[in-house]
Amino acid sequence: MEVNGKNIKIASTSGKMVVAKSSNAYPKDAEAPPCGVDGMTKLTYLHEPGVLNNLRSRYDINEIYVSSVIVHMMAQYKGAAFGELSPHPFAVADAAYRVMINEGISQSIFVSGESGAGKTESTNQLVRYLAYMGGRASTDGRSVE
C-alpha cells in the first residue's frame, strides 16, 4: 500500500494496482478484537465499513447477534414529540404509550419487513421500552419486563 497525498495505491489480489481517493478510505479500528464486538456502540468508528466488518467477524465465529441499543437512549425518547428525534423503535413505543396513558386508547404496533430485516430486534426494543416506561421496581414483586 502506498499513500500519496490524496490517493491510496493498493495491489489487488490479481497483482494490479488499485487507486482510491483517500477521502473515500475509512480508518481501521485498531482496538477492535479480531472476533468483533458484541455491541455496535463499542466500535470506535461507527460507519458502514466498520459495522459490516464487525458483522463479518461475528458471523465467522458463529456469534451473529449484536446489540446496537444504548439503555440511556430510552430516557431521551421519553416524552419527546414523535419525529423530534431520529427514527427509532423507542419513538414509536413512546408515542403509543403516551396515547394509552393520556387518552386511554388501546394501541397496536405493526412491525414488518423482509426476512433478516430486524423485525425481532425491533420488537424486542419496543417491548423493552414499554417495560421501561410501565414497569415497576422488582422489589415490590411486580415487574412488567
CNS distance restraints for C-alpha pairs under 8 A (distance, minus, plus):
assign (resid   1 and name CA) (resid   8 and name CA) 7.05 0.50 0.50
assign (resid   1 and name CA) (resid   9 and name CA) 5.56 0.50 0.50
assign (resid   1 and name CA) (resid  10 and name CA) 4.55 0.50 0.50
assign (resid   1 and name CA) (resid  11 and name CA) 6.75 0.50 0.50
assign (resid   2 and name CA) (resid   8 and name CA) 5.72 0.50 0.50
assign (resid   2 and name CA) (resid   9 and name CA) 5.01 0.50 0.50
assign (resid   2 and name CA) (resid  10 and name CA) 6.56 0.50 0.50
assign (resid   3 and name CA) (resid   7 and name CA) 6.07 0.50 0.50
assign (resid   3 and name CA) (resid   8 and name CA) 4.53 0.50 0.50
assign (resid   3 and name CA) (resid   9 and name CA) 6.38 0.50 0.50
assign (resid   3 and name CA) (resid  22 and name CA) 7.97 0.50 0.50
assign (resid   4 and name CA) (resid   8 and name CA) 6.10 0.50 0.50
assign (resid   4 and name CA) (resid   9 and name CA) 7.82 0.50 0.50
assign (resid   5 and name CA) (resid  22 and name CA) 7.78 0.50 0.50
assign (resid   6 and name CA) (resid  21 and name CA) 5.74 0.50 0.50
assign (resid   6 and name CA) (resid  22 and name CA) 5.23 0.50 0.50
assign (resid   6 and name CA) (resid  23 and name CA) 7.22 0.50 0.50
assign (resid   7 and name CA) (resid  19 and name CA) 6.52 0.50 0.50
assign (resid   7 and name CA) (resid  20 and name CA) 5.65 0.50 0.50
assign (resid   7 and name CA) (resid  21 and name CA) 4.57 0.50 0.50
assign (resid   7 and name CA) (resid  22 and name CA) 5.16 0.50 0.50
assign (resid   8 and name CA) (resid  19 and name CA) 5.60 0.50 0.50
assign (resid   8 and name CA) (resid  20 and name CA) 5.25 0.50 0.50
assign (resid   8 and name CA) (resid  21 and name CA) 6.13 0.50 0.50
assign (resid   8 and name CA) (resid  22 and name CA) 5.81 0.50 0.50
assign (resid   9 and name CA) (resid  17 and name CA) 6.27 0.50 0.50
assign (resid   9 and name CA) (resid  18 and name CA) 5.58 0.50 0.50
assign (resid   9 and name CA) (resid  19 and name CA) 4.56 0.50 0.50
assign (resid   9 and name CA) (resid  20 and name CA) 6.59 0.50 0.50
assign (resid  10 and name CA) (resid  17 and name CA) 5.54 0.50 0.50
assign (resid  10 and name CA) (resid  18 and name CA) 5.17 0.50 0.50
assign (resid  10 and name CA) (resid  19 and name CA) 6.47 0.50 0.50
assign (resid  11 and name CA) (resid  15 and name CA) 5.59 0.50 0.50
assign (resid  11 and name CA) (resid  16 and name CA) 5.60 0.50 0.50
assign (resid  11 and name CA) (resid  17 and name CA) 4.43 0.50 0.50
assign (resid  11 and name CA) (resid  18 and name CA) 6.02 0.50 0.50
assign (resid  12 and name CA) (resid  16 and name CA) 5.43 0.50 0.50
assign (resid  12 and name CA) (resid  17 and name CA) 5.99 0.50 0.50
assign (resid  12 and name CA) (resid  18 and name CA) 6.37 0.50 0.50
assign (resid  20 and name CA) (resid  24 and name CA) 7.03 0.50 0.50
assign (resid  20 and name CA) (resid  25 and name CA) 7.74 0.50 0.50
assign (resid  21 and name CA) (resid  25 and name CA) 7.06 0.50 0.50
assign (resid  26 and name CA) (resid  49 and name CA) 7.31 0.50 0.50
assign (resid  27 and name CA) (resid  45 and name CA) 7.59 0.50 0.50
assign (resid  28 and name CA) (resid  45 and name CA) 7.91 0.50 0.50
assign (resid  28 and name CA) (resid  50 and name CA) 7.57 0.50 0.50
assign (resid  29 and name CA) (resid  43 and name CA) 7.32 0.50 0.50
assign (resid  29 and name CA) (resid  44 and name CA) 6.03 0.50 0.50
assign (resid  29 and name CA) (resid  45 and name CA) 6.49 0.50 0.50
assign (resid  29 and name CA) (resid  50 and name CA) 7.55 0.50 0.50
assign (resid  31 and name CA) (resid  44 and name CA) 7.65 0.50 0.50
assign (resid  32 and name CA) (resid  36 and name CA) 6.24 0.50 0.50
assign (resid  32 and name CA) (resid  37 and name CA) 6.92 0.50 0.50
assign (resid  32 and name CA) (resid  43 and name CA) 6.86 0.50 0.50
assign (resid  32 and name CA) (resid  44 and name CA) 7.76 0.50 0.50
assign (resid  33 and name CA) (resid  37 and name CA) 6.92 0.50 0.50
assign (resid  34 and name CA) (resid  57 and name CA) 6.79 0.50 0.50
assign (resid  35 and name CA) (resid  54 and name CA) 7.88 0.50 0.50
assign (resid  35 and name CA) (resid  57 and name CA) 5.24 0.50 0.50
assign (resid  35 and name CA) (resid  58 and name CA) 5.91 0.50 0.50
assign (resid  35 and name CA) (resid  60 and name CA) 7.96 0.50 0.50
assign (resid  35 and name CA) (resid  61 and name CA) 6.92 0.50 0.50
assign (resid  36 and name CA) (resid  53 and name CA) 7.97 0.50 0.50
assign (resid  36 and name CA) (resid  54 and name CA) 4.96 0.50 0.50
assign (resid  36 and name CA) (resid  55 and name CA) 7.36 0.50 0.50
assign (resid  36 and name CA) (resid  57 and name CA) 5.27 0.50 0.50
assign (resid  36 and name CA) (resid  58 and name CA) 5.56 0.50 0.50
assign (resid  37 and name CA) (resid  42 and name CA) 6.69 0.50 0.50
assign (resid  37 and name CA) (resid  43 and name CA) 7.31 0.50 0.50
assign (resid  37 and name CA) (resid  54 and name CA) 6.74 0.50 0.50
assign (resid  37 and name CA) (resid  58 and name CA) 7.50 0.50 0.50
assign (resid  37 and name CA) (resid  66 and name CA) 7.61 0.50 0.50
assign (resid  38 and name CA) (resid  42 and name CA) 7.86 0.50 0.50
assign (resid  38 and name CA) (resid  58 and name CA) 7.97 0.50 0.50
assign (resid  38 and name CA) (resid  65 and name CA) 7.21 0.50 0.50
assign (resid  38 and name CA) (resid  66 and name CA) 4.76 0.50 0.50
assign (resid  38 and name CA) (resid  67 and name CA) 6.30 0.50 0.50
assign (resid  39 and name CA) (resid  43 and name CA) 7.66 0.50 0.50
assign (resid  39 and name CA) (resid  66 and name CA) 5.22 0.50 0.50
assign (resid  39 and name CA) (resid  67 and name CA) 4.45 0.50 0.50
assign (resid  39 and name CA) (resid  68 and name CA) 5.67 0.50 0.50
assign (resid  39 and name CA) (resid  69 and name CA) 7.91 0.50 0.50
assign (resid  40 and name CA) (resid  46 and name CA) 7.28 0.50 0.50
assign (resid  40 and name CA) (resid  51 and name CA) 6.99 0.50 0.50
assign (resid  40 and name CA) (resid  54 and name CA) 7.95 0.50 0.50
assign (resid  40 and name CA) (resid  66 and name CA) 6.77 0.50 0.50
assign (resid  40 and name CA) (resid  67 and name CA) 6.09 0.50 0.50
assign (resid  40 and name CA) (resid  68 and name CA) 5.03 0.50 0.50
assign (resid  41 and name CA) (resid  46 and name CA) 7.34 0.50 0.50
assign (resid  41 and name CA) (resid  67 and name CA) 7.86 0.50 0.50
assign (resid  41 and name CA) (resid  68 and name CA) 6.00 0.50 0.50
assign (resid  41 and name CA) (resid  69 and name CA) 7.59 0.50 0.50
assign (resid  41 and name CA) (resid  70 and name CA) 7.51 0.50 0.50
assign (resid  43 and name CA) (resid  50 and name CA) 7.50 0.50 0.50
assign (resid  45 and name CA) (resid  50 and name CA) 6.25 0.50 0.50
assign (resid  46 and name CA) (resid  50 and name CA) 6.05 0.50 0.50
assign (resid  46 and name CA) (resid  51 and name CA) 6.46 0.50 0.50
assign (resid  47 and name CA) (resid  51 and name CA) 6.12 0.50 0.50
assign (resid  48 and name CA) (resid  52 and name CA) 6.03 0.50 0.50
assign (resid  49 and name CA) (resid  53 and name CA) 5.94 0.50 0.50
assign (resid  50 and name CA) (resid  54 and name CA) 6.12 0.50 0.50
assign (resid  51 and name CA) (resid  55 and name CA) 6.17 0.50 0.50
assign (resid  52 and name CA) (resid  56 and name CA) 6.14 0.50 0.50
assign (resid  53 and name CA) (resid  57 and name CA) 6.14 0.50 0.50
assign (resid  54 and name CA) (resid  58 and name CA) 6.15 0.50 0.50
assign (resid  55 and name CA) (resid  59 and name CA) 5.97 0.50 0.50
assign (resid  55 and name CA) (resid  64 and name CA) 7.01 0.50 0.50
assign (resid  56 and name CA) (resid  60 and name CA) 6.08 0.50 0.50
assign (resid  57 and name CA) (resid  61 and name CA) 6.78 0.50 0.50
assign (resid  58 and name CA) (resid  62 and name CA) 6.24 0.50 0.50
assign (resid  58 and name CA) (resid  63 and name CA) 4.97 0.50 0.50
assign (resid  58 and name CA) (resid  64 and name CA) 5.35 0.50 0.50
assign (resid  58 and name CA) (resid  65 and name CA) 7.75 0.50 0.50
assign (resid  59 and name CA) (resid  63 and name CA) 5.70 0.50 0.50
assign (resid  59 and name CA) (resid  64 and name CA) 4.94 0.50 0.50
assign (resid  69 and name CA) (resid  73 and name CA) 7.54 0.50 0.50
assign (resid  70 and name CA) (resid  74 and name CA) 7.81 0.50 0.50
assign (resid  72 and name CA) (resid  76 and name CA) 7.15 0.50 0.50
assign (resid  73 and name CA) (resid  77 and name CA) 6.71 0.50 0.50
assign (resid  74 and name CA) (resid  78 and name CA) 6.28 0.50 0.50
assign (resid  74 and name CA) (resid  90 and name CA) 6.58 0.50 0.50
assign (resid  74 and name CA) (resid 129 and name CA) 6.58 0.50 0.50
assign (resid  74 and name CA) (resid 132 and name CA) 7.88 0.50 0.50
assign (resid  76 and name CA) (resid  80 and name CA) 7.28 0.50 0.50
assign (resid  77 and name CA) (resid  85 and name CA) 7.41 0.50 0.50
assign (resid  77 and name CA) (resid  90 and name CA) 6.29 0.50 0.50
assign (resid  77 and name CA) (resid  91 and name CA) 5.90 0.50 0.50
assign (resid  77 and name CA) (resid  94 and name CA) 6.84 0.50 0.50
assign (resid  78 and name CA) (resid  94 and name CA) 6.33 0.50 0.50
assign (resid  79 and name CA) (resid  94 and name CA) 6.87 0.50 0.50
assign (resid  79 and name CA) (resid  98 and name CA) 7.66 0.50 0.50
assign (resid  80 and name CA) (resid  84 and name CA) 6.51 0.50 0.50
assign (resid  80 and name CA) (resid  85 and name CA) 7.40 0.50 0.50
assign (resid  80 and name CA) (resid  91 and name CA) 7.76 0.50 0.50
assign (resid  80 and name CA) (resid  94 and name CA) 7.94 0.50 0.50
assign (resid  81 and name CA) (resid  85 and name CA) 7.84 0.50 0.50
assign (resid  81 and name CA) (resid  95 and name CA) 7.75 0.50 0.50
assign (resid  82 and name CA) (resid  91 and name CA) 6.18 0.50 0.50
assign (resid  82 and name CA) (resid  92 and name CA) 7.45 0.50 0.50
assign (resid  82 and name CA) (resid  95 and name CA) 6.38 0.50 0.50
assign (resid  83 and name CA) (resid  87 and name CA) 6.93 0.50 0.50
assign (resid  83 and name CA) (resid  91 and name CA) 7.70 0.50 0.50
assign (resid  85 and name CA) (resid  91 and name CA) 7.69 0.50 0.50
assign (resid  87 and name CA) (resid  91 and name CA) 6.63 0.50 0.50
assign (resid  88 and name CA) (resid  92 and name CA) 6.94 0.50 0.50
assign (resid  89 and name CA) (resid  93 and name CA) 6.14 0.50 0.50
assign (resid  89 and name CA) (resid 122 and name CA) 6.17 0.50 0.50
assign (resid  89 and name CA) (resid 123 and name CA) 7.94 0.50 0.50
assign (resid  89 and name CA) (resid 125 and name CA) 6.34 0.50 0.50
assign (resid  89 and name CA) (resid 126 and name CA) 5.70 0.50 0.50
assign (resid  90 and name CA) (resid  94 and name CA) 5.93 0.50 0.50
assign (resid  90 and name CA) (resid 125 and name CA) 6.91 0.50 0.50
assign (resid  90 and name CA) (resid 126 and name CA) 6.12 0.50 0.50
assign (resid  90 and name CA) (resid 129 and name CA) 6.11 0.50 0.50
assign (resid  91 and name CA) (resid  95 and name CA) 6.20 0.50 0.50
assign (resid  92 and name CA) (resid  96 and name CA) 6.29 0.50 0.50
assign (resid  92 and name CA) (resid 109 and name CA) 7.94 0.50 0.50
assign (resid  92 and name CA) (resid 126 and name CA) 7.71 0.50 0.50
assign (resid  93 and name CA) (resid  97 and name CA) 6.00 0.50 0.50
assign (resid  93 and name CA) (resid 109 and name CA) 7.95 0.50 0.50
assign (resid  93 and name CA) (resid 126 and name CA) 5.54 0.50 0.50
assign (resid  93 and name CA) (resid 127 and name CA) 7.98 0.50 0.50
assign (resid  93 and name CA) (resid 129 and name CA) 6.60 0.50 0.50
assign (resid  93 and name CA) (resid 130 and name CA) 6.49 0.50 0.50
assign (resid  94 and name CA) (resid  98 and name CA) 6.04 0.50 0.50
assign (resid  94 and name CA) (resid 129 and name CA) 7.61 0.50 0.50
assign (resid  94 and name CA) (resid 130 and name CA) 7.57 0.50 0.50
assign (resid  95 and name CA) (resid  99 and name CA) 6.42 0.50 0.50
assign (resid  96 and name CA) (resid 100 and name CA) 6.29 0.50 0.50
assign (resid  96 and name CA) (resid 107 and name CA) 5.92 0.50 0.50
assign (resid  96 and name CA) (resid 108 and name CA) 7.72 0.50 0.50
assign (resid  96 and name CA) (resid 109 and name CA) 7.81 0.50 0.50
assign (resid  97 and name CA) (resid 101 and name CA) 6.15 0.50 0.50
assign (resid  97 and name CA) (resid 107 and name CA) 7.88 0.50 0.50
assign (resid  97 and name CA) (resid 130 and name CA) 7.11 0.50 0.50
assign (resid  97 and name CA) (resid 133 and name CA) 7.99 0.50 0.50
assign (resid  98 and name CA) (resid 102 and name CA) 5.67 0.50 0.50
assign (resid  98 and name CA) (resid 103 and name CA) 7.73 0.50 0.50
assign (resid  99 and name CA) (resid 103 and name CA) 5.21 0.50 0.50
assign (resid  99 and name CA) (resid 104 and name CA) 6.60 0.50 0.50
assign (resid  99 and name CA) (resid 105 and name CA) 6.14 0.50 0.50
assign (resid  99 and name CA) (resid 106 and name CA) 7.81 0.50 0.50
assign (resid  99 and name CA) (resid 107 and name CA) 7.61 0.50 0.50
assign (resid 100 and name CA) (resid 104 and name CA) 4.63 0.50 0.50
assign (resid 100 and name CA) (resid 105 and name CA) 4.89 0.50 0.50
assign (resid 100 and name CA) (resid 106 and name CA) 5.66 0.50 0.50
assign (resid 100 and name CA) (resid 107 and name CA) 6.65 0.50 0.50
assign (resid 101 and name CA) (resid 105 and name CA) 7.79 0.50 0.50
assign (resid 111 and name CA) (resid 119 and name CA) 6.17 0.50 0.50
assign (resid 111 and name CA) (resid 122 and name CA) 7.59 0.50 0.50
assign (resid 111 and name CA) (resid 123 and name CA) 7.06 0.50 0.50
assign (resid 112 and name CA) (resid 119 and name CA) 6.36 0.50 0.50
assign (resid 113 and name CA) (resid 117 and name CA) 5.77 0.50 0.50
assign (resid 113 and name CA) (resid 118 and name CA) 7.63 0.50 0.50
assign (resid 113 and name CA) (resid 119 and name CA) 6.52 0.50 0.50
assign (resid 118 and name CA) (resid 122 and name CA) 6.00 0.50 0.50
assign (resid 119 and name CA) (resid 123 and name CA) 6.05 0.50 0.50
assign (resid 120 and name CA) (resid 124 and name CA) 6.12 0.50 0.50
assign (resid 121 and name CA) (resid 125 and name CA) 6.22 0.50 0.50
assign (resid 122 and name CA) (resid 126 and name CA) 6.22 0.50 0.50
assign (resid 123 and name CA) (resid 127 and name CA) 6.20 0.50 0.50
assign (resid 124 and name CA) (resid 128 and name CA) 5.96 0.50 0.50
assign (resid 125 and name CA) (resid 129 and name CA) 6.08 0.50 0.50
assign (resid 126 and name CA) (resid 130 and name CA) 6.26 0.50 0.50
assign (resid 127 and name CA) (resid 131 and name CA) 6.05 0.50 0.50
assign (resid 128 and name CA) (resid 132 and name CA) 6.12 0.50 0.50
assign (resid 128 and name CA) (resid 145 and name CA) 7.14 0.50 0.50
assign (resid 129 and name CA) (resid 133 and name CA) 6.20 0.50 0.50
assign (resid 130 and name CA) (resid 134 and name CA) 5.92 0.50 0.50
assign (resid 130 and name CA) (resid 135 and name CA) 7.65 0.50 0.50
assign (resid 131 and name CA) (resid 135 and name CA) 4.84 0.50 0.50
assign (resid 131 and name CA) (resid 143 and name CA) 7.96 0.50 0.50
assign (resid 131 and name CA) (resid 144 and name CA) 5.32 0.50 0.50
assign (resid 131 and name CA) (resid 145 and name CA) 5.06 0.50 0.50
assign (resid 132 and name CA) (resid 145 and name CA) 7.72 0.50 0.50
assign (resid 134 and name CA) (resid 144 and name CA) 6.78 0.50 0.50
assign (resid 135 and name CA) (resid 142 and name CA) 7.93 0.50 0.50
assign (resid 135 and name CA) (resid 143 and name CA) 5.36 0.50 0.50
assign (resid 135 and name CA) (resid 144 and name CA) 4.60 0.50 0.50
assign (resid 135 and name CA) (resid 145 and name CA) 6.54 0.50 0.50
assign (resid 136 and name CA) (resid 140 and name CA) 7.44 0.50 0.50
assign (resid 136 and name CA) (resid 142 and name CA) 6.09 0.50 0.50
assign (resid 136 and name CA) (resid 143 and name CA) 5.06 0.50 0.50
assign (resid 136 and name CA) (resid 144 and name CA) 6.67 0.50 0.50
assign (resid 137 and name CA) (resid 141 and name CA) 7.60 0.50 0.50
assign (resid 137 and name CA) (resid 142 and name CA) 6.90 0.50 0.50
assign (resid 137 and name CA) (resid 143 and name CA) 6.24 0.50 0.50
assign (resid 138 and name CA) (resid 142 and name CA) 5.58 0.50 0.50
assign (resid 138 and name CA) (resid 143 and name CA) 5.30 0.50 0.50
